[in-house]
Amino acid sequence: MVGAIPVIREHIVATPDTCGGKPRIAGTRIRVKEVAICYAHLGMTPEQIAAQWPHLDMASIFAALAYYHDHRD
């Protein structure tokens, strides 16, 4: 798609010196893996995840879940 905005890259980052280089929500130390565990293994809804980490916005939570589904291995 021409002109598509890479939305996930606005919310998910990975830097070698933070969280062992694992993907995390930008501006936080919350790894994508933590959000995925809450969702996939604990059965939490995105809204419940937001209640657990009230400083996260829904866009970041959904971006983390999208990243998780794209990179399951």
Contacts in CASP RR format, 6 or more apart in sequence:
PFRMAT RR
TARGET T0000
AUTHOR 0000-0000-0000
METHOD contacts of the structure
MODEL  1
MVGAIPVIREHIVATPDTCGGKPRIAGTRIRVKEVAICYAHLGMTPEQIA
AQWPHLDMASIFAALAYYHDHRD
7 59 0 8 1.000
7 63 0 8 1.000
8 63 0 8 1.000
8 66 0 8 1.000
8 67 0 8 1.000
8 70 0 8 1.000
10 26 0 8 1.000
10 63 0 8 1.000
11 25 0 8 1.000
11 26 0 8 1.000
11 59 0 8 1.000
11 60 0 8 1.000
11 63 0 8 1.000
11 64 0 8 1.000
12 23 0 8 1.000
12 24 0 8 1.000
12 25 0 8 1.000
12 26 0 8 1.000
12 32 0 8 1.000
12 63 0 8 1.000
12 64 0 8 1.000
12 67 0 8 1.000
13 23 0 8 1.000
13 24 0 8 1.000
13 25 0 8 1.000
13 26 0 8 1.000
13 27 0 8 1.000
14 21 0 8 1.000
14 22 0 8 1.000
14 23 0 8 1.000
14 24 0 8 1.000
15 21 0 8 1.000
18 24 0 8 1.000
18 29 0 8 1.000
19 29 0 8 1.000
19 31 0 8 1.000
22 31 0 8 1.000
22 32 0 8 1.000
22 33 0 8 1.000
23 31 0 8 1.000
23 32 0 8 1.000
23 33 0 8 1.000
23 67 0 8 1.000
23 71 0 8 1.000
24 30 0 8 1.000
24 31 0 8 1.000
24 32 0 8 1.000
25 31 0 8 1.000
25 32 0 8 1.000
25 35 0 8 1.000
25 56 0 8 1.000
25 60 0 8 1.000
25 63 0 8 1.000
25 64 0 8 1.000
26 60 0 8 1.000
28 53 0 8 1.000
28 55 0 8 1.000
28 56 0 8 1.000
30 53 0 8 1.000
30 56 0 8 1.000
30 64 0 8 1.000
32 64 0 8 1.000
32 67 0 8 1.000
32 68 0 8 1.000
33 68 0 8 1.000
35 49 0 8 1.000
35 61 0 8 1.000
35 64 0 8 1.000
35 65 0 8 1.000
35 68 0 8 1.000
36 64 0 8 1.000
36 65 0 8 1.000
36 68 0 8 1.000
38 44 0 8 1.000
38 48 0 8 1.000
38 49 0 8 1.000
38 52 0 8 1.000
39 45 0 8 1.000
39 46 0 8 1.000
39 49 0 8 1.000
39 65 0 8 1.000
39 68 0 8 1.000
40 68 0 8 1.000
44 52 0 8 1.000
46 58 0 8 1.000
46 61 0 8 1.000
46 62 0 8 1.000
46 65 0 8 1.000
47 58 0 8 1.000
49 56 0 8 1.000
49 61 0 8 1.000
50 56 0 8 1.000
50 57 0 8 1.000
50 58 0 8 1.000
50 61 0 8 1.000
END
